[in-house]
Amino acid sequence: MGEQRLRRTDVHHGPAAARVLACQRAGDAHAAGPDADLEGAPWPLPGERFDAVLVTHYLWRPLWTDLLASLAIGGVLIYETFALGNESVGKPSNPAFLLRPGELLQAAQGLRVLGYEDGFHAAPERFVQRLCAVREAPTSGVAARYPL
């Protein structure tokens, strides 16, 4: 994203993520963002709107309302994390951190879902759900064209 000169706001959880993020930000003038306790404090970016929200390998259901509210009109949500079944192949294995079947689709209600997968990935072995969705503008009568 930095190579394309897109402004990026990073939010992460935990000390290990903070160290990785600091390394990624070094030399990237387009990266910024708060150090935040995503699970024990209020959402660190209230009122902010973003053209894209990307979440990978992270699940904290109480954040969903804030994440979706931060998606601008026309903004894209890309979300991938572990699903039930993953306990049979590795970590995470705690059901509290594994999506139930169709749960990510339910969380994205009100968005236009462009793609969704729920299944097993063989290399490395993991059960995941993936979703790509858009917050559409109020309809103008003309169908939006989303390239496939």
Helices and strands as residue ranges (DSSP letters): G 2-4, E 8-9, H 15-25, E 31-32, E 50-56, G 61-63, H 64-69, E 71-82, G 86-88, G 95-97, H 103-107, E 112-122, E 125-134
